Amino acid sequence: MVKKYPMKGPFHATDKGLSRRSVLKAAGAAAAAAPFALSAPNVLAADKTVRFLNAEPSVDSVRAMRFAAAQYEKETGIRVQMDSVPGGKAFEKLQASIQSGRPYDIATLSFVGDVLLLANEKKIVPLNQVISKYDWGPRILFPMQGDNYWYPYDYNLCWVNYRKDLYAAKSLQEPKDWDSMQGNLAALTGDGENQLRHGIVHPIGSNGAANYTAFGYMWANGVELFDDNWNVVLDSPEILPKAAEYLDFMADMTQYMPPSPMQAGWANLVGDFQGGIISHTPGTGRLIDQMNLTMPDQAQQVSSFLFPSKDGQKFAVNHGYDGWVVLDTAMTDEALKFLEWFSDEHLINFLHSSPVHYQPTRLDIYEDPRWQSHPAFETFGDILAMQKRVLEDPNVIIRSIDTEGPEPDVRAGKVFRSYALPEMLQDRILNGTSATESVKAAAEKIRKVIAT
């Protein structure tokens, strides 16, 4: 049986999962917007080959996947063909394969709305037998009608990375609230060692970088977008003041940021930190893994903390996730066998290809000696311990725009892609609109977005 864990945030774990009506309604809306039809017939496999669409294209991750594929072919005679694409291109590539009549057998996805659509179209199959073998962390399975249609392999959470050496030089402590956060940024902006250094960068443009990295403080401060009936509560009497406080805090922080946060993106989050232009950067463990390959001495000076609330009573991480789905094809049975074999024999080896970034979703992995044997546990033990605490501490909030609402639903995905919340930041920071009016405008846009 899958071990039940209380859900943090708006989703509720129930034995029945989502109602059929909510799933059909959400998937129908998504299907209307899908750029490719998903009804093309499958082509029977011409040979014993499982086609795997991999959306983790880093050299080490691809090497780990191909090593597992070679080992599986040696043991079973079944070939596993690995095709790798950037994560942002995976769903488009998968749709094209379905339309062509030659769908992939296994694919990587990073958006619950995409899983919802494919499940409703009966293009993917339940993974209950594999899922039931393990204990899972909170807010990661997203069951649909009681069935689990994907195998999540990492949490992909966003926190704040910082320079330990700079903190030590100024005798600073990790911030516990917004005042101490701003105090640390002020102390490390334009100091004597580097007059050009800034405190942090937070993208505020209408892009995925802003959606993913700019709202951790907002979640920590208790902001929610929807109630349990999908009513927008962002501008409600309870939530509006908390959201307005967040906007004013972000506006105050711009004095410690490099110029033009509207133009900032993924490259700035990584490059500016590696180049010493900023002392803090929001992101995942991917930054640390990358630095450890090319500048290990500097990587060892990096640590991380969670987004604090205004009063320091709560902390948050912005949710992210990656997982695999198995499609309904002539090779479904073989694909399921490979996924189960891979999960037992090679998953940890794959996670080790980016050990700080690939935070395990399965709780049993944290106690597995194979997982703990990686050198990262010695070098970055404080960060890995923090990751585990995130899953256990009731004062840590795990939220994101695309997982808002009472259940997995394309309405949250529409809000994510509408950039209503980055535009809320732009109204306050760039246009000089009051925080209260900026929140109200964002709430109205969200209502219009989910109504279409």
Wavefront OBJ file of the C-alpha trace (Angstrom):
o trace
v 0.000 0.000 0.000
v 1.097 3.569 -0.614
v 1.825 5.227 2.693
v -0.459 8.247 3.269
v 1.063 11.588 4.212
v -0.829 14.755 5.116
v -0.773 17.203 2.235
v 0.656 20.671 2.741
v -1.307 23.357 0.966
v -4.525 23.094 -0.998
v -4.553 19.490 -2.223
v -6.346 16.907 -0.146
v -5.319 13.241 -0.130
v -8.400 11.033 -0.290
v -8.966 7.373 -1.031
v -11.219 8.252 -3.958
v -8.901 10.839 -5.499
v -10.461 13.392 -7.834
v -14.042 13.275 -8.989
v -14.553 12.096 -12.555
v -16.446 15.282 -13.347
v -13.563 17.531 -12.294
v -11.055 15.480 -14.248
v -13.155 15.440 -17.413
v -13.906 19.127 -17.176
v -10.259 20.047 -16.672
v -8.980 17.752 -19.358
v -11.617 18.919 -21.811
v -10.490 22.490 -21.352
v -6.885 21.480 -21.868
v -7.710 19.446 -24.970
v -9.341 22.456 -26.569
v -6.099 24.383 -26.195
v -3.716 21.563 -27.144
v -1.686 22.322 -30.266
v -1.812 18.729 -31.510
v -4.643 16.223 -31.709
v -4.132 13.265 -29.397
v -6.369 10.748 -31.147
v -4.045 9.286 -33.789
v -3.885 5.457 -33.724
v -0.858 3.715 -32.307
v 1.509 1.913 -34.622
v 2.407 -1.603 -33.515
v 6.020 -1.989 -32.488
v 8.117 -3.432 -35.287
v 10.726 -4.779 -32.909
v 11.345 -5.243 -29.207
v 12.314 -1.624 -28.546
v 11.023 0.604 -25.747
v 11.190 4.239 -26.857
v 11.994 6.580 -23.963
v 11.640 10.377 -24.241
v 14.107 11.759 -21.706
v 13.850 15.442 -20.689
v 16.983 15.499 -18.524
v 19.608 16.278 -21.196
v 22.673 16.947 -19.006
v 25.673 14.824 -19.936
v 25.809 12.907 -16.659
v 22.060 12.237 -16.574
v 21.994 10.982 -20.161
v 25.015 8.797 -19.442
v 23.255 7.248 -16.436
v 20.109 6.560 -18.457
v 21.999 5.018 -21.353
v 24.043 2.852 -19.008
v 20.807 1.510 -17.507
v 19.359 0.928 -20.980
v 22.439 -1.035 -22.049
v 22.314 -3.146 -18.898
v 18.610 -3.874 -19.408
v 19.156 -4.975 -22.994
v 21.974 -7.244 -21.841
v 19.739 -8.866 -19.220
v 16.453 -9.089 -21.155
v 17.154 -8.617 -24.856
v 14.763 -5.621 -24.876
v 16.322 -2.492 -26.359
v 15.580 0.870 -24.732
v 16.047 3.760 -27.138
v 16.785 7.053 -25.359
v 15.849 10.323 -27.084
v 16.742 13.439 -25.077
v 15.187 16.910 -25.326
v 15.176 20.002 -23.068
v 12.469 19.848 -20.403
v 10.469 22.667 -21.947
v 10.136 20.753 -25.229
v 9.082 17.375 -23.841
v 5.291 17.666 -24.038
v 5.378 19.138 -27.541
v 7.653 16.317 -28.679
v 5.408 13.723 -27.031
v 2.278 15.153 -28.668
v 3.960 15.046 -32.069
v 4.881 11.393 -31.571
v 1.274 10.538 -30.693
v -0.054 12.414 -33.709
v 2.351 10.590 -35.992
v 0.999 7.224 -34.868
v 4.314 6.219 -33.311
v 4.131 7.433 -29.715
v 6.920 7.078 -27.220
v 6.441 4.277 -24.708
v 7.826 6.222 -21.707
v 8.171 9.992 -21.413
v 9.312 12.644 -18.957
v 6.770 15.319 -17.972
v 7.005 18.305 -15.628
v 3.434 19.612 -15.468
v 0.483 17.903 -13.793
v -1.922 19.467 -16.302
v -0.201 17.567 -19.107
v -0.510 14.305 -17.171
v -4.198 15.069 -16.575
v -4.845 15.585 -20.270
v -3.094 12.406 -21.357
v -4.823 10.328 -18.672
v -8.265 11.531 -19.746
v -7.451 10.798 -23.397
v -6.388 7.288 -22.282
v -2.954 7.818 -23.793
v -1.153 6.859 -20.573
v -1.711 3.954 -18.215
v -1.935 3.803 -14.394
v 1.298 3.002 -12.563
v -0.365 1.809 -9.363
v 1.563 -1.464 -9.184
v 4.927 0.299 -9.299
v 3.854 3.222 -7.103
v 2.432 0.948 -4.399
v 5.845 -0.598 -3.737
v 7.272 2.531 -2.112
v 6.661 5.201 0.517
v 6.300 8.690 -0.949
v 6.788 12.181 0.370
v 4.034 14.817 0.595
v 2.500 16.677 -2.346
v 4.064 14.660 -5.119
v 1.806 11.845 -6.410
v -1.279 13.895 -7.477
v -3.657 10.899 -7.857
v -6.445 11.148 -10.434
v -9.659 9.226 -9.775
v -7.686 7.114 -7.343
v -5.068 6.141 -9.939
v -1.453 7.268 -10.137
v -0.477 8.036 -13.713
v 3.063 9.182 -13.211
v 6.236 8.215 -11.404
v 7.764 11.373 -9.887
v 11.507 11.099 -9.470
v 12.506 14.496 -8.023
v 10.980 17.405 -6.125
v 12.804 20.180 -8.010
v 12.119 22.650 -5.190
v 13.212 26.300 -5.279
v 14.926 27.913 -2.275
v 17.594 30.630 -1.812
v 21.286 29.832 -2.350
v 23.887 32.079 -0.697
v 27.640 32.505 -0.185
v 28.776 31.104 3.167
v 32.164 32.806 2.959
v 30.586 36.244 2.591
v 28.272 35.529 5.521
v 31.233 34.495 7.665
v 33.199 37.620 6.769
v 30.308 39.809 7.963
v 29.287 37.538 10.874
v 25.815 37.119 9.360
v 23.252 34.449 10.201
v 20.726 32.869 7.837
v 17.675 35.168 7.724
v 14.628 34.120 9.715
v 12.255 36.889 8.599
v 12.015 39.705 6.053
v 13.843 42.267 8.195
v 16.876 40.034 8.651
v 16.744 39.117 4.957
v 16.967 42.765 3.960
v 19.655 43.363 6.555
v 21.826 40.631 5.042
v 21.276 41.941 1.525
v 22.223 45.460 2.615
v 25.381 44.211 4.308
v 26.531 42.381 1.175
v 25.619 44.978 -1.436
v 28.487 47.153 -2.667
v 30.729 46.227 0.265
v 34.423 47.021 0.490
v 35.577 43.830 -1.220
v 33.416 44.283 -4.308
v 31.725 47.632 -4.882
v 29.796 46.160 -7.825
v 28.256 43.257 -5.927
v 24.477 43.173 -5.454
v 22.452 41.262 -2.886
v 20.109 39.104 -4.965
v 18.285 38.843 -8.271
v 14.590 38.020 -8.615
v 13.230 38.017 -12.185
v 9.910 39.866 -12.392
v 9.262 39.581 -16.142
v 6.404 37.641 -17.685
v 8.324 34.370 -17.862
v 8.821 31.022 -16.214
v 11.822 32.231 -14.220
v 9.631 34.746 -12.387
v 6.822 32.213 -11.844
v 9.285 29.762 -10.317
v 11.641 31.942 -8.286
v 9.848 35.138 -7.211
v 6.945 33.931 -5.075
v 8.478 31.871 -2.273
v 8.157 34.771 0.197
v 4.499 35.117 -0.805
v 3.702 31.458 -0.087
v 5.573 31.705 3.233
v 3.413 34.700 4.156
v 0.245 32.606 3.856
v -1.029 33.763 0.458
v -3.373 31.444 -1.459
v -5.029 31.910 -4.838
v -8.131 29.687 -4.517
v -10.411 28.215 -1.895
v -11.683 24.623 -1.957
v -14.378 25.542 -4.507
v -12.042 27.295 -6.964
v -13.151 30.747 -5.887
v -10.359 33.325 -6.236
v -9.358 34.479 -2.745
v -6.230 36.476 -3.576
v -8.099 39.748 -2.935
v -10.186 38.452 -0.026
v -10.063 40.356 3.304
v -7.856 37.643 4.805
v -5.370 37.181 1.945
v -5.108 40.645 0.356
v -3.079 42.242 3.214
v -0.599 39.360 3.148
v -0.174 39.642 -0.621
v 0.219 43.429 -0.378
v 2.933 43.004 2.272
v 4.766 40.669 -0.080
v 4.623 43.184 -2.960
v 5.981 45.981 -0.785
v 8.775 43.692 0.417
v 9.739 42.797 -3.151
v 9.710 46.474 -4.127
v 12.030 47.262 -1.212
v 14.395 44.464 -2.259
v 14.945 45.914 -5.729
v 17.453 48.369 -4.212
v 19.706 45.368 -3.586
v 19.240 43.859 -7.076
v 21.135 44.462 -10.316
v 19.406 46.899 -12.675
v 16.541 45.765 -14.917
v 14.968 42.826 -13.018
v 12.327 42.841 -15.786
v 14.970 41.495 -18.182
v 16.487 39.004 -15.718
v 16.076 35.319 -16.494
v 17.513 31.861 -15.894
v 20.989 32.844 -17.101
v 21.206 35.653 -14.548
v 20.184 33.386 -11.693
v 23.145 31.125 -12.405
v 25.719 33.321 -14.157
v 25.461 36.348 -11.863
v 25.919 34.152 -8.807
v 28.847 32.210 -10.257
v 30.467 35.456 -11.384
v 30.215 37.081 -7.946
v 27.763 39.748 -9.128
v 25.191 38.685 -6.534
v 25.576 37.048 -3.112
v 22.181 35.266 -3.125
v 20.147 33.612 -5.860
v 16.849 31.714 -5.806
v 16.986 28.313 -7.449
v 17.510 24.600 -6.975
v 20.456 22.362 -6.257
v 21.217 22.299 -9.983
v 23.339 25.433 -9.481
v 25.459 23.680 -6.850
v 25.881 20.526 -8.930
v 26.976 22.577 -11.937
v 29.418 24.644 -9.892
v 30.846 21.502 -8.320
v 31.823 20.240 -11.778
v 33.657 23.375 -12.920
v 34.513 25.349 -9.762
v 34.417 22.934 -6.806
v 36.129 25.292 -4.363
v 33.484 27.954 -4.955
v 30.705 25.358 -4.804
v 31.758 24.416 -1.286
v 31.102 28.001 -0.229
v 27.414 27.727 -1.171
v 24.620 26.924 1.247
v 20.864 27.413 1.178
v 17.894 28.567 3.223
v 14.122 28.561 2.776
v 11.998 31.589 1.880
v 10.951 33.170 5.207
v 7.616 34.787 6.051
v 7.414 38.369 7.242
v 7.234 37.358 10.911
v 9.537 34.334 10.637
v 6.855 31.901 11.783
v 6.656 30.023 8.476
v 9.030 29.119 5.665
v 8.373 28.045 2.103
v 9.828 26.495 -1.015
v 8.352 26.923 -4.464
v 7.151 23.556 -5.728
v 8.522 21.874 -8.822
v 8.588 18.256 -9.955
v 9.584 15.867 -12.705
v 8.256 12.410 -13.440
v 7.756 9.638 -15.967
v 4.566 8.412 -17.626
v 3.976 5.177 -19.555
v 1.904 5.443 -22.713
v -0.684 2.999 -24.030
v 1.252 1.402 -26.882
v 2.121 -2.023 -28.230
v 5.119 -1.951 -25.858
v 3.275 -0.873 -22.704
v 3.930 -4.115 -20.846
v 7.632 -4.001 -21.657
v 7.766 -0.307 -20.725
v 6.205 -1.054 -17.339
v 8.683 -3.865 -16.748
v 11.584 -1.573 -17.597
v 10.309 1.220 -15.343
v 9.932 -1.157 -12.404
v 13.372 -2.663 -13.027
v 14.936 0.784 -13.402
v 13.248 1.975 -10.222
v 14.802 -0.848 -8.218
v 18.184 -1.153 -9.897
v 19.248 2.188 -11.378
v 17.144 5.069 -10.047
v 19.680 6.000 -7.376
v 22.488 5.938 -9.930
v 20.432 8.332 -12.078
v 19.706 10.625 -9.114
v 23.421 10.662 -8.337
v 24.040 12.323 -11.715
v 22.845 15.561 -10.075
v 22.648 14.655 -6.365
v 21.806 18.044 -4.856
v 19.282 18.884 -7.556
v 17.499 15.516 -7.779
v 15.862 15.487 -4.365
v 14.235 12.041 -3.992
v 10.460 11.764 -3.878
v 10.553 8.289 -2.351
v 11.178 8.314 1.389
v 12.907 4.936 1.349
v 15.743 6.383 -0.755
v 16.811 8.755 2.013
v 17.717 5.770 4.180
v 19.286 3.692 1.406
v 23.063 3.244 1.908
v 23.549 3.523 -1.860
v 22.040 7.037 -1.843
v 24.033 8.121 1.200
v 27.302 6.860 -0.300
v 27.610 9.804 -2.693
v 30.433 12.278 -1.824
v 27.869 15.098 -1.929
v 26.658 13.951 1.493
v 29.981 15.003 2.951
v 30.462 18.152 0.885
v 26.872 19.471 0.920
v 25.446 17.693 3.929
v 23.784 20.846 5.279
v 21.779 21.328 2.080
v 20.751 17.678 1.818
v 19.638 17.745 5.446
v 17.583 20.858 4.717
v 15.867 19.068 1.825
v 14.765 16.251 4.119
v 13.522 18.742 6.716
v 11.315 20.400 4.101
v 9.291 17.193 3.837
v 8.892 16.749 7.596
v 8.526 20.219 9.113
v 4.885 21.370 9.474
v 6.094 24.991 9.390
v 7.399 24.589 5.833
v 4.952 25.385 3.029
v 5.296 23.713 -0.393
v 3.355 25.676 -3.010
v 3.520 26.892 -6.591
v 1.228 28.645 -9.038
v 0.538 25.532 -11.110
v -0.318 23.419 -8.028
v -2.746 25.919 -6.491
v -6.362 24.942 -5.940
v -8.110 22.027 -4.211
v -7.028 19.432 -6.795
v -4.827 19.037 -9.886
v -6.575 21.060 -12.567
v -5.759 22.972 -15.751
v -7.151 26.157 -14.202
v -3.992 26.495 -12.134
v -1.977 25.848 -15.276
v -3.817 28.644 -17.056
v -2.916 31.053 -14.270
v 0.704 29.934 -14.485
v 0.843 30.599 -18.230
v -1.104 33.878 -18.016
v 1.705 35.497 -15.961
v -0.899 37.256 -13.845
v 1.339 37.145 -10.781
v 4.514 38.485 -12.476
v 2.345 41.284 -13.863
v 1.231 41.971 -10.292
v 4.901 42.483 -9.403
v 5.409 44.706 -12.429
v 2.440 46.887 -11.464
v 3.876 47.480 -7.998
v 7.594 47.754 -8.839
v 7.681 49.299 -12.294
v 4.386 51.159 -12.620
v 4.173 52.549 -9.099
v 0.704 51.112 -8.495
v -0.130 50.604 -4.835
v 0.278 47.092 -3.493
v -3.428 46.795 -2.745
v -4.512 47.841 -6.220
v -1.889 45.556 -7.809
v -3.300 42.576 -5.913
v -6.869 43.431 -6.895
v -5.920 43.716 -10.575
v -4.184 40.331 -10.461
v -7.208 38.702 -8.821
v -9.498 40.032 -11.545
v -7.198 38.746 -14.269
v -7.125 35.301 -12.641
v -10.932 35.226 -12.609
v -11.036 36.008 -16.301
v -8.335 33.458 -17.128
v -10.026 30.526 -15.391
v -13.432 31.480 -16.809
v -12.310 31.016 -20.429
l 1 2 3 4 5 6 7 8 9 10 11 12 13 14 15 16 17 18 19 20 21 22 23 24 25 26 27 28 29 30 31 32 33 34 35 36 37 38 39 40 41 42 43 44 45 46 47 48 49 50 51 52 53 54 55 56 57 58 59 60 61 62 63 64 65 66 67 68 69 70 71 72 73 74 75 76 77 78 79 80 81 82 83 84 85 86 87 88 89 90 91 92 93 94 95 96 97 98 99 100 101 102 103 104 105 106 107 108 109 110 111 112 113 114 115 116 117 118 119 120 121 122 123 124 125 126 127 128 129 130 131 132 133 134 135 136 137 138 139 140 141 142 143 144 145 146 147 148 149 150 151 152 153 154 155 156 157 158 159 160 161 162 163 164 165 166 167 168 169 170 171 172 173 174 175 176 177 178 179 180 181 182 183 184 185 186 187 188 189 190 191 192 193 194 195 196 197 198 199 200 201 202 203 204 205 206 207 208 209 210 211 212 213 214 215 216 217 218 219 220 221 222 223 224 225 226 227 228 229 230 231 232 233 234 235 236 237 238 239 240 241 242 243 244 245 246 247 248 249 250 251 252 253 254 255 256 257 258 259 260 261 262 263 264 265 266 267 268 269 270 271 272 273 274 275 276 277 278 279 280 281 282 283 284 285 286 287 288 289 290 291 292 293 294 295 296 297 298 299 300 301 302 303 304 305 306 307 308 309 310 311 312 313 314 315 316 317 318 319 320 321 322 323 324 325 326 327 328 329 330 331 332 333 334 335 336 337 338 339 340 341 342 343 344 345 346 347 348 349 350 351 352 353 354 355 356 357 358 359 360 361 362 363 364 365 366 367 368 369 370 371 372 373 374 375 376 377 378 379 380 381 382 383 384 385 386 387 388 389 390 391 392 393 394 395 396 397 398 399 400 401 402 403 404 405 406 407 408 409 410 411 412 413 414 415 416 417 418 419 420 421 422 423 424 425 426 427 428 429 430 431 432 433 434 435 436 437 438 439 440 441 442 443 444 445 446 447 448 449 450 451 452
